[in-house]
Amino acid sequence: MRGRRGDRMTINIQEHMAINVCPGPIRPIRQISDYFPRGPGPEGGGGGGGEAPAHLVPLALAPPAALLGATTPEDGAEVDSYDSDDATALGTLEFDLLYDRASCTLHCSILRAKGLKPMDFNGLADPYVKLHLLPGACKANKLKTKTQRNTLNPVWNEDLTYSGITDDDITHKVLRIAVCDEDKLSHNEFIGEIRVPLRRLKPSQKKHFNICLERQVP
């Protein structure tokens, strides 16, 4: 690029790349970085740019999970939840456990289930819950709720009680809670289960559970 005859104008590569090719006076095109604030860089100063434009505002943070309206158990009950999710393949089960050392009893309050796996041709199920203390095979170790008909979100609100429970039982036994589908024309079908080691319970303190059902443990 030349000016007067015999004089040569020098231009660096950055300016050369920013020459406006439109007709009229030659003006440098504004760099896109001019629209963004620059903080102090490694060279100390960051080159140009002061405050951010007024129209640029920080993104709002998502609300905490505590504000999303989770259900709460009864007052005084300790909560135990394992990522309960209504979209789980087998469903979730909500229940309370209370070990009364004075009367040597274990109180099991079966409350409700949500999003159970459909088991019948109509896309529903006839669920019930059965309890079994492990190890142990006698019938006294097995308790059962009533059956709720044609629902995937049954509500039982039933209290089942084990008597003669000792501190040794609390230390070594596991409570198996299984949800099954009742079928009058065939055998009952297994939906899912939960196993709770009784050592997780504290005497005279109700513990609230809301847990995803799992596949049957061999």
C-alpha positions in Angstrom: 0.0 0.0 0.0 1.5 3.4 -1.0 0.7 7.1 -0.3 2.8 9.7 -2.1 5.2 8.6 -4.8 8.3 7.3 -3.2 6.8 7.0 0.2 5.7 3.5 1.4 3.2 3.2 4.2 3.6 0.3 6.6 0.6 -1.6 8.1 0.8 -4.5 10.5 -1.0 -7.8 9.9 -3.7 -7.1 12.5 -4.8 -3.9 10.9 -4.5 -5.5 7.5 -7.0 -8.2 8.5 -9.4 -5.6 9.8 -9.6 -3.3 6.8 -13.2 -2.4 5.9 -13.7 -3.3 2.3 -16.9 -1.2 1.9 -16.6 1.9 -0.4 -15.7 5.1 1.4 -13.0 6.0 3.9 -10.9 3.1 5.2 -11.9 2.3 8.8 -10.8 -0.6 10.9 -13.6 -3.1 11.8 -14.3 -3.3 15.5 -13.1 -6.5 17.0 -15.7 -8.7 18.6 -13.6 -8.7 21.8 -14.4 -5.0 22.2 -17.9 -6.1 23.2 -16.8 -8.2 26.2 -15.1 -7.1 29.4 -11.5 -8.0 29.9 -10.0 -8.7 33.3 -6.4 -8.6 34.3 -4.5 -11.0 32.1 -1.1 -12.7 32.5 0.5 -9.7 30.8 -1.0 -7.5 33.5 -3.9 -5.3 32.5 -5.6 -7.4 29.9 -5.6 -4.7 27.3 -8.6 -2.3 27.0 -12.1 -3.1 28.3 -13.3 -1.8 31.7 -16.6 -2.6 33.1 -19.0 -5.1 31.5 -21.9 -3.7 29.4 -25.0 -3.0 31.3 -27.1 -5.5 29.3 -24.9 -8.4 30.3 -26.2 -9.9 33.5 -25.1 -13.0 35.4 -27.1 -16.2 35.0 -29.5 -17.0 37.8 -28.6 -20.0 39.8 -31.1 -22.9 39.9 -33.2 -23.2 43.1 -31.9 -25.6 45.7 -33.5 -29.0 45.8 -34.9 -28.2 49.3 -37.3 -25.7 47.7 -38.8 -28.2 45.3 -41.5 -29.4 47.7 -40.4 -32.8 49.0 -42.8 -34.6 51.3 -41.9 -34.7 54.9 -42.6 -37.5 57.4 -44.2 -37.2 60.8 -42.5 -34.9 63.3 -39.7 -36.6 65.3 -39.2 -39.4 62.7 -35.7 -39.8 61.3 -35.6 -39.9 57.5 -33.9 -42.4 55.4 -34.2 -42.0 51.6 -32.3 -43.6 48.8 -32.8 -41.3 45.8 -36.5 -42.1 45.7 -37.7 -41.5 42.2 -41.3 -42.0 40.9 -39.8 -42.9 37.5 -37.9 -45.9 38.8 -38.7 -49.1 36.9 -40.1 -51.0 39.9 -41.5 -48.1 42.0 -40.8 -46.7 45.5 -42.1 -47.8 48.9 -42.6 -45.5 52.0 -42.8 -47.0 55.5 -41.8 -46.4 59.1 -40.0 -48.7 61.6 -39.9 -48.4 65.3 -38.2 -50.7 67.8 -39.7 -50.6 71.3 -37.2 -52.1 73.6 -39.5 -52.0 76.7 -42.2 -54.2 75.1 -39.7 -56.1 72.8 -41.7 -55.2 69.7 -40.9 -54.1 66.2 -43.6 -51.8 64.7 -43.7 -51.7 60.9 -46.0 -49.1 59.4 -46.5 -49.7 55.7 -47.7 -46.4 54.3 -47.8 -46.3 50.5 -46.0 -47.1 47.2 -45.6 -45.0 44.0 -45.0 -45.8 40.4 -45.1 -49.6 40.7 -44.4 -51.8 37.8 -47.6 -52.7 35.8 -48.3 -56.5 36.2 -51.7 -57.0 34.8 -53.0 -56.8 31.2 -54.8 -53.6 32.0 -51.6 -51.9 32.8 -52.2 -51.9 36.6 -51.5 -54.2 39.5 -53.1 -55.7 42.7 -50.2 -55.0 45.1 -49.7 -56.2 48.7 -46.7 -56.1 51.0 -45.2 -59.0 52.9 -42.6 -58.9 55.7 -40.0 -61.5 56.6 -37.3 -61.4 59.3 -34.1 -62.9 58.1 -32.6 -65.3 59.0 -35.7 -67.3 59.9 -38.1 -69.5 58.1 -41.0 -70.0 60.5 -44.5 -68.6 59.7 -44.3 -66.3 62.7 -41.6 -64.3 60.9 -43.9 -63.5 58.0 -46.5 -60.7 58.0 -48.7 -59.4 55.2 -50.8 -56.4 54.4 -54.1 -56.3 52.6 -54.3 -56.2 48.8 -55.0 -52.9 47.0 -56.8 -53.5 43.7 -56.1 -52.0 40.3 -53.5 -49.4 41.2 -49.8 -48.5 40.7 -49.9 -46.1 43.6 -51.4 -48.0 46.5 -52.0 -46.6 50.0 -52.1 -49.1 52.9 -51.5 -47.2 56.1 -51.3 -50.6 57.9 -49.3 -51.3 61.1 -47.7 -54.8 61.4 -46.0 -55.8 64.6 -43.3 -58.4 65.5 -43.3 -59.5 69.1 -40.5 -61.0 71.2 -37.8 -58.9 69.5 -34.6 -58.7 71.5 -31.5 -56.5 71.2 -29.7 -59.5 69.7 -32.3 -59.7 67.0 -31.8 -56.0 66.3 -28.1 -56.6 66.0 -28.2 -59.6 63.7 -31.5 -59.7 61.8 -32.6 -58.1 58.5 -36.2 -57.1 57.7 -37.1 -58.1 54.1 -40.0 -56.1 52.7 -41.4 -57.4 49.4 -44.1 -55.9 47.2 -46.0 -58.5 45.2 -48.9 -58.6 42.8 -51.9 -60.8 43.7 -53.2 -63.0 40.9 -56.3 -65.1 41.6 -55.9 -67.1 38.4 -52.2 -67.9 38.7 -49.4 -67.6 41.2 -48.6 -64.2 42.8 -45.9 -62.2 41.1 -42.9 -60.5 42.7 -42.6 -56.7 42.0 -39.6 -55.6 44.1 -38.1 -55.7 47.6 -36.2 -53.7 50.2 -33.9 -55.2 52.9 -33.3 -53.2 56.0 -30.7 -54.3 58.6 -32.3 -53.8 62.0 -29.1 -52.5 63.5 -29.8 -49.2 61.8 -32.7 -48.6 64.2 -32.4 -46.8 67.5 -34.6 -47.9 70.4 -37.8 -45.9 70.8 -37.0 -43.7 67.7 -39.2 -44.0 64.7 -37.3 -44.1 61.4 -38.9 -43.1 58.2 -38.0 -44.7 54.8 -38.8 -43.8 51.3 -36.8 -46.1 49.1 -36.7 -47.4 45.5 -37.6 -51.0 45.2 -34.9 -53.4 44.0 -34.9 -56.7 42.1 -35.1 -59.9 44.1 -31.8 -60.8 45.8 -30.9 -64.4 45.2 
